[in-house]
């Protein structure tokens, strides 16, 4: 089957570009002490995670227990769950996944720690954990070095294994201006280093210091205290990251859509908000200089201008945010050139529990 034969709307994955993006990022980390633990929340398929591990990644980062379970079923790890969870049901699922693959949890308070400790007792096994530090996102994480030290000591007294700390400079990764991005990221990493230094002084030197995203991979990836970077979007390079980091990788993910109407300067596609998201800006054409001006439930409103777009044409759009667009779909149509070489189930789609 050729790409033009795919029914739309459909996600297209250019395997040649995926493999090149993986090689490029792997090469950056191959000769430095910091290593890569790519985020699964972007590709959401073991097919990509497996290739990242084969290229040298030291493990995979996950956002949700559902993602950990997908990776555990595929025997891909070790997995860092870089998020806190609450409730016995989720905790027990996490320990169950840890029967198949090494799992590292994340805590930020006595509440999280106590729930994981109770889960360890129920499961009859231990689990490694790291402490999240708030380095400027103001979402989760300890706020003072004293709090971090206290939580580390508390972990050491219980059934879990203290492994280290993490901080995510997510407020920096999509800052378009490189100078401002570096300044913001360095401030966040300096904060993380203050916690690392305090832990070392307290005799609690962290084995793991995890940070970074695609927009700041080279800043976190050269920071002395950081041991691993959680970049994920680099593997597909969506529209937002192509603006922020045009020096890094090519877009591998597109949304194939069919033009169902053309009237004057307006064209309508069959991909609406049920197939495509636009929270980071309008999706744009991969090969044609067009953009979606508005999404309704089942329709994309295309500013066609004087282009030669006609009803019946199929066009490829680059989503502004790959992660949330991918979450709407069940499979990738994997291509090399114009030929469809595989379909991959997106097993991590909607794994938000």
Secondary structure as GFF3:
##gff-version 3
##sequence-region A 1 353
A	DSSP	three_ten_helix	3	5	.	.	.	ID=ss1
A	DSSP	beta_strand	10	14	.	.	.	ID=ss2
A	DSSP	alpha_helix	15	30	.	.	.	ID=ss3
A	DSSP	beta_strand	35	39	.	.	.	ID=ss4
A	DSSP	alpha_helix	40	43	.	.	.	ID=ss5
A	DSSP	alpha_helix	46	54	.	.	.	ID=ss6
A	DSSP	beta_strand	59	62	.	.	.	ID=ss7
A	DSSP	alpha_helix	65	73	.	.	.	ID=ss8
A	DSSP	beta_strand	79	81	.	.	.	ID=ss9
A	DSSP	alpha_helix	88	97	.	.	.	ID=ss10
A	DSSP	beta_strand	103	107	.	.	.	ID=ss11
A	DSSP	alpha_helix	110	123	.	.	.	ID=ss12
A	DSSP	beta_strand	128	132	.	.	.	ID=ss13
A	DSSP	alpha_helix	145	156	.	.	.	ID=ss14
A	DSSP	beta_strand	161	166	.	.	.	ID=ss15
A	DSSP	alpha_helix	178	201	.	.	.	ID=ss16
A	DSSP	beta_strand	208	211	.	.	.	ID=ss17
A	DSSP	three_ten_helix	214	216	.	.	.	ID=ss18
A	DSSP	alpha_helix	217	220	.	.	.	ID=ss19
A	DSSP	beta_strand	228	229	.	.	.	ID=ss20
A	DSSP	three_ten_helix	233	235	.	.	.	ID=ss21
A	DSSP	alpha_helix	239	244	.	.	.	ID=ss22
A	DSSP	beta_strand	253	263	.	.	.	ID=ss23
A	DSSP	beta_strand	266	269	.	.	.	ID=ss24
A	DSSP	beta_strand	284	285	.	.	.	ID=ss25
A	DSSP	beta_strand	292	295	.	.	.	ID=ss26
A	DSSP	beta_strand	300	303	.	.	.	ID=ss27
A	DSSP	beta_strand	314	318	.	.	.	ID=ss28
A	DSSP	alpha_helix	322	326	.	.	.	ID=ss29
A	DSSP	beta_strand	331	336	.	.	.	ID=ss30
A	DSSP	beta_strand	339	345	.	.	.	ID=ss31
###
